Structure formats: structure tokens, C-alpha cells
Amino acid sequence: MTPVEAVAIFLLSAGASLVQSLTGLGFGLMIVPPLVMVIGAKDAVVVSNVLGTFLSAVLLVRSHGHVEWRTGSNLFVSTLVGMPLGLLVLVWIDPDVLQVVIAVTVIVFTILLARGMRLHAAGLFGDALTGLASGVLRMSTSMSGPPVVIYLQGRGLVSERFRATLAAFFTAGGLVGAVMFAAAGRIDRDVGLQVGAGLPALAAGVLGGSALYRRVDENLFRRAVFGVLLSSSALAIVAVLAR
């Protein structure tokens, strides 16, 4: 890992953690497309998962009293089924193809979230389907959040429960994901150094998000985030086509 890469990882981690601490979601969406162009698609997925798990754990400590445990548990059980499938995709897919898949995934989910899409199927079936999709996306693209976000929005959870349930789900899934990545040989010395470069930035992002939480217009902030997501994803696709 070069000094330039370390600085880039730090800055991207700080920005993504700031977004997640403000909105309750968005770490993987924000960090992966630009990180792909710094360390490659496959390492970017692993690093994002590990850093995102640390961040979710911190946010969970602050909000564990508001977790909707029944819903979170149902989602977690079903996501365990999807995670091995996602890992197979990560291991076998061509890196350039994966970079395009990640970028397109971000663009699609950004548009859906920006349009306020709400999808909800009551009962265990809805929980199972959502968790399964999230598990596949977590291990293959690090985009586990959008299916769960869209689904939980349809449940009409209040803000505190919404953020806390997401934090619990991301923490549990991330811990299992890290074990699976390690077992598959995807966590090596380089990935360890990359994670180490991003860890201090998580604290900066959380502190910044806490300071700005009640001072920033949330609608304006979300529109700016969506613009960044679309731009970085489009750039990732252009980078592959230009090779």
C-alpha cells in the first residue's frame, strides 16, 4: 500500500462514515465506487465490509435500546443463506466485470432511494426475501444496505428504530462476512493495512456526523449524496471502458 493509497482510503472512509452517521445508511454505497479505482474491486468489497462492520458496531452501541430485534433477527437468519452465494460471485467474477456490476448496482439503488421507493411484504416471507438479497449483495458488492433500507422504510419505523435496526443487522452480518472472507483467503496483509488506514477515519466521520446532525438540512444533504454516488459510479464505469 502506497502513501497515496493510504490517504485516499482515509479520506474516503471519513466521508462515508460521516454520511452513515448522519443518515443511518450509505457507507458501502459511498466508499466502494471510488475505492475500486484505488485498490481494485475485490479488495474494495472486503475492506468496505470490514470497515462498515466496525462503524455499525459503534453506532449500535449508541442506539441498541431502539432495535426492532424480531425483524432484525429474521433478516439476519435469511441473510446467512445469501452470503455464501455472494462470496462465490466475488471469488469467480472478473474484476473489471465486478467493477461495472458494483457501479450499476449503486446507480440503480441510488435512483430507487432518491425516488423514495417503499417496498414491504408483511411477515416472514418479506423478511426472508430481503435478507437473502442483502446477503448476496453484501459479499459480492458490499451493497447490503439498500434492499433492507427500502424494505424497512415500508414498515414505517420511526427514525430511532430504523437506524438502530440497521446498525444491528449490519453489525451481525458484517461479523459473519469477515469470517467468511478470511476463510476464503480474501483477507491478507494488504487488506489488513488498508483496513488500518481507514479505521481512524471512522471516528472522525462519526464525530463529524454527530456535530452536524441537527445543523444540516437533511433533504439537501441527501440530494448532494445522491449526486456524488451517481458521479462516482459513472466514473468507475468509464475507467473500465477506458482500459
N, C-alpha and C positions, 0 to 999 in steps of 0.2 A: 504494500500500500504506500503510495507516494504522499508527500505532504499536501499536495493539491487535492488529492482524493480525500484525505482526512478532513480538510477544511470543508470541502463540498458536502461530505457526509454530515458533519457537524451542523452546517447551516440548514441543510435540507431537513434534518431531524428536528432542529429547533422550530422551523416553520411548520412542519407537520404536527408536532406536539402542541404548538400554540393553537392551531386550528381545532384539534381534537379536544383540547381542554376548554375551548370556547363553545363548541357545538356538540360535543359528545361523540363525534364521528369524524372520519376523513383522514386518519393518519396514513393508512395504506394508499388511499386514492391520491393523496398529496405527494407522498415521498417516492412511490415506485416509478412513475414515468420518468422523472429526471434522474433518479438514482440508476435506472437501467443504463443510461448513457455514461455513467461514471464507472460502474463496476460490473456491468453486464446483467442480463435479465435474470439468470438463475440465482446468482448471488444476491441480487436486489430483492428477490422474493423472500429469501431466507433471512436476510438482515432486517427487512421490514417487519417480518413476523416476530422476530426476537425482540426488536426494539418496541414494537407495538404492544407486546405482552408486558414488558416492564412498565410501559406507560399506563396500560389498562389497570394493572395491579395497583399503581399509585392512585389512580382515580377511584378505584373500587374501595380503597381504604377510607377515602373521604365520603363515600356515598353508600356504603354497604347496607345501611339501615333502610334504604328505599328500594332494594332489589325485589323484583317480582320473581321469587325463587321458583315457583311452579313452572312458569313459562320458560324461564332461563334453563331449567333442568331439562325440559322436553326438547328445547332447541339443541342443548349440548349433547344429549344422547344421540340424536339423529345426525348431528354434525360429525360424530365419530365414524359413522358409516361412510360419509362422503370424503373424509380426509385421505384415506389410502388411495382412492381413485384420483384425487388431485395430485398426490405425490407421484403417482405413475406418469401423469401428464408432464409434470415438471422434469422428471428424470429422462423421459424419452423424447420430448419435443425438441426440435431445432431451436437454438437460442434466438435467431432472427425472427422465426415464426412466433416464438413466445413473446418477444418484444412487441410485435404487432398485435397479438392477441390481448396483451395487457393494455395497450393503448386504446384499442377498440372497446374493451370492457369498460375502461374508465370513461370514455366518451359516452357510451350508452347509458351507464348508470348516472353520470353527471346530468345528462338530459332528463332522465326519469326523475331524479331528485329535484332538479330545478323546476320541473313542471308539477312538483308536489304529488307525484303518484302515490296512491294508497292502495295496498293490496292486503286483504285479510280473509282468511278462511278459518272459521272458528273451530276449535277442538284440536285433537292430536294430529289429525291429518295435515292441517296447516302448519303446525309446529314442525312436524317431521319433514315435510317438503322443503320448508325454508331452511331448516338446519342442514339438510342434505346438500342443498345448493351452496350454502355458505361454506360447508366443509370442503367441497370440491374446489371452490374459488380460493379459499384460504391457502391451500397447499400448492396450487398451480399458479396463482397470480397475486396472492396476498390481498385480494379484494373480497374478504369475507363479510365486510360490513353492509354493503348496500342491500342485499336481499333481506337481511334482518331489520335494517332501518325501515325499509319500505313496509315490511310486514308489521313491525311494532307500531308504526305510525297509524296503521289501520285499526289497531287495538285502542287507540285513543288514550294512551298512557300519559299522565301528567309529566312535565319536564323532568322532575327529580327521579321518578321511577323509570322513565325512558332511558336517561343517561346511566343510571345505576345498573339497570338490567343489561344494557350493552356492555358496560365495563366488566360485569361478572362473566358474561358469555365470552367476551374476547380474552379475558384472563385465562379461563379454564381451557378454551380451545387453543390458545397460544402455548400453554404449557405442554399440552399433548403434542402439538405441532412441533415444538422444539425437540422433544424426544424422538419423534419420527424422523425429523431432518437429520439428527445425529446418527440414528440407526442406519439411515440411508447413505451416510458418508457425505452429507451436504454441509456439515459444519466442520471447517478445518481452521488452520492457523490464520489464514487471510480473513475468513469470515469473522473470527474472533476479534481480530484487530479492527475490522470495520464496525462491528458492534460496539467495541470500546470507544471508537471515535464518536459514535452517536449518543452514547449513554449520557454524558454530561449535558448535552443539548436538551435532553428530555426535561430536566429540572428547569432549565431556562424557559422552555416553552410553557410548562405548567405555571410557573410563576408569572410569566407574561400574560397568559390566558386569565389567571385569577385577577390580575390587576386591571385587565381590560374588559372583564365580563360585563360589568354594568355601565361601561362608558362607550361602548361601540354599538351602533345601530346594527342589530342582528341581520336584518334583511339586506342592508347594503354590504355587510361583511360577507354574507353567503353569496351574493352576486359576484363579488370580487373573487372569492374562492372558486366558483364555477368557471369564471374566466381563465384563471390560472390553470385549472385542471384541463380544460379544453385545449389551451395553448400548448401546455407541456406534452399532452398526449399526441397532438398533431405533430409536434416537433420530433417525438420519438418515432413516429411512422416515417417521417421524411428522412430521418437519419438512417433507417434501414434501407429505404429505397435508393438513397444516395451512395450506398456502398458498392 
